[in-house]
Amino acid sequence: MKMRSFYLGELTWLDVEEFLKAHKTVMVPVGSCEQHGPHLPLDTDAYDAFWLSLKAAEKAQCALVAPPIYYGVSLHHMDFPGTITLSPQTLEQVAYEVGVCLTKHGFNKILFENGHGGNTPALEAAAQRIKAETNAFVAIDTVSLIPDFVEKFIETPYDAHAGEFETSTTLANRESLVVKERIAKPQLTLPKSKYTKIGLKEAGPKVSWAFRTKELSNTGVIGDPTKASKDKGEKAWKLAIERLVDFLKELDSM
Ligand SMILES: [Zn+2]
């Protein structure tokens, strides 16, 4: 079947009905509108989740991308202007209702393609509820498919937010929106305990914990964006798209 678009929002209901005769997978990108330091756009997580989903869907040709959920759980960033947050309960409910609607039309494999770590607990709760009610397969990807890239190329051990990773990936997909003259290492006040996890790279033994970004960082950046490069970002996207395409194809044949 030749699709004009893999973005559900650009299709007609007839196109979706036709697509569902052959494939049952849909991605729901989930993002945030939250501060990303003095140098990255507020919508980074939402834009990236949608961008990655579309690239992968176009390559895989066996999944559609639903309109993104542009707001997320960003309570910890509210000290910085422009941040808009949902409560975890609201995000859970929106994700749950979107998921249930999609299953009613026949999508029985749903992947929440999540661009923001703060959304994960709410999405996991929604996934449990969708599964219990509809028996659909529901999964969540929060930068989970490229741990080997992070291990190999990200030098900052506490890289968590608007730092080396996210600045690199934004240089690679929206360079014109990176305010390069403001890329700087923040003054960080990291927690004293070696058991508190922060960042993409830290494996256990660690506990998760709730924090306010402003208590940790003067600029909102948690990490070191001066270590970012467009090359690292391009490598990250290439691998992320490859892995996601592979996952979508596996879902399609499941
Ligand atoms: Zn982000």
Residues whose N, C-alpha, C, O or C-beta is under 5 A from the ligand:
A	BS01	ZN	T44 D45 G115
